[in-house]
Amino acid sequence: MAMDVSGSALKEQQILLSRLANVEKERDFIKKLYDDVPKILEVISKGAPLNALLNRFKSKLQAQLPNAYCLFLISGKDCLQWRLQFTDSINADLSVTNGLLSVIPQDLLSFAATSSRPKQHDVNIQQASGWKKWQPF
């Protein structure tokens, strides 16, 4: 019986150590991503365009996640007009003119209009009809 308890405790300890290692990796990722934001915000406060911050952020994301595609969406306070911050041949199907988005999924509109939710995770987004045009992303 004592063997089962110690084996169980060892397994739980291994699970906790694994979770701790993952959390530390996430922490390091976030620290690298945001380490120069105060300096960039200071530069923006002195008149540099917001694009400077987003370009730097995009570069850092792509450096840490080379297989990821970065897509910045910007909306007005009323959530009526949405546009892409950066357009390219990959995301061209999403915009109409001047980067304005042609299709905005209802889930995205609801999320943006609800200021009380800082993040949202949608399960099976690949099958959701409102995201059909967004499936390449």
C-alpha positions in Angstrom: 0.0 0.0 0.0 2.8 2.4 0.8 4.3 1.8 -2.7 1.0 3.0 -4.3 1.0 6.2 -2.2 4.6 7.0 -3.0 4.2 6.1 -6.7 1.1 8.3 -6.9 2.9 11.1 -5.1 5.8 10.8 -7.5 3.5 10.9 -10.5 1.7 14.0 -9.2 5.1 15.7 -8.6 6.1 14.9 -12.2 2.9 16.4 -13.5 3.4 19.5 -11.4 7.0 19.9 -12.5 5.9 19.6 -16.1 3.2 22.2 -15.7 5.7 24.5 -13.9 8.1 24.1 -16.9 5.3 25.0 -19.3 4.3 28.1 -17.3 7.9 29.2 -17.1 8.2 28.9 -20.9 5.0 31.0 -21.3 6.4 33.6 -18.9 9.7 33.8 -20.8 7.8 34.1 -24.1 5.6 37.0 -22.7 8.6 38.7 -21.2 10.5 38.7 -24.5 7.4 39.8 -26.4 6.8 42.8 -24.1 10.2 43.7 -22.8 10.6 46.9 -24.9 7.0 48.1 -24.9 7.6 50.9 -22.3 10.3 52.3 -24.5 8.2 52.0 -27.6 5.2 53.6 -25.9 7.4 56.5 -24.9 8.5 57.0 -28.5 4.8 56.9 -29.6 3.9 59.4 -26.9 6.4 61.8 -28.5 4.7 61.5 -31.9 5.8 58.2 -33.5 2.9 56.4 -35.2 1.2 53.4 -33.7 2.4 51.5 -36.7 5.9 51.6 -35.1 4.7 49.6 -32.1 2.8 47.2 -34.2 5.7 46.6 -36.6 8.0 45.9 -33.6 5.4 43.6 -32.0 4.9 41.7 -35.3 8.7 41.3 -35.7 9.0 39.9 -32.2 6.1 37.5 -32.7 7.5 36.2 -35.9 10.9 35.8 -34.3 9.5 33.7 -31.5 6.9 31.9 -33.6 8.4 31.6 -37.1 5.5 29.4 -38.3 2.8 31.7 -37.1 1.0 34.4 -39.2 0.4 37.7 -37.5 -2.9 39.5 -38.3 -3.7 42.8 -36.7 -7.3 44.0 -36.8 -8.4 47.5 -35.9 -11.9 48.6 -35.1 -13.6 51.8 -34.2 -15.2 52.2 -30.8 -18.6 51.4 -32.3 -17.2 48.1 -33.8 -18.8 49.0 -37.1 -15.7 49.5 -39.3 -12.9 47.0 -39.1 -9.7 47.0 -41.1 -6.4 45.2 -41.4 -3.4 47.0 -40.1 -1.1 45.2 -42.6 -2.3 43.9 -45.9 -0.5 41.4 -48.0 -1.2 38.7 -50.6 -2.1 36.2 -47.8 -4.9 38.3 -46.2 -6.1 40.1 -49.4 -9.3 38.0 -49.5 -10.4 39.5 -46.2 -10.4 43.1 -47.2 -12.3 45.2 -49.7 -10.5 48.5 -50.1 -8.0 50.4 -47.9 -7.8 47.4 -45.7 -11.5 47.5 -44.6 -12.7 44.0 -43.8 -15.4 42.6 -46.0 -16.6 39.9 -43.5 -16.5 40.2 -39.8 -17.6 37.1 -37.9 -20.5 37.7 -35.5 -18.5 36.0 -32.7 -15.7 38.6 -33.2 -18.2 41.5 -33.1 -19.8 40.2 -29.9 -16.4 39.7 -28.3 -15.2 43.2 -29.2 -18.4 44.8 -28.0 -18.1 43.1 -24.6 -15.5 45.0 -22.7 -15.8 42.7 -19.6 -14.2 39.8 -21.4 -10.4 40.2 -21.9 -10.1 37.0 -24.0 -12.2 34.4 -25.6 -11.5 30.8 -26.8 -13.8 29.4 -29.4 -13.9 25.7 -29.8 -14.3 24.2 -33.3 -13.8 27.6 -34.9 -12.8 25.8 -38.1 -16.3 24.5 -38.5 -18.2 27.7 -37.5 -20.0 29.2 -40.5 -19.2 32.8 -39.6 -15.5 32.1 -39.8 -15.6 30.4 -43.2 -13.7 33.1 -45.1 -11.1 33.2 -42.2 -10.3 29.5 -42.4 -6.9 30.0 -44.0 -5.9 31.8 -40.8 
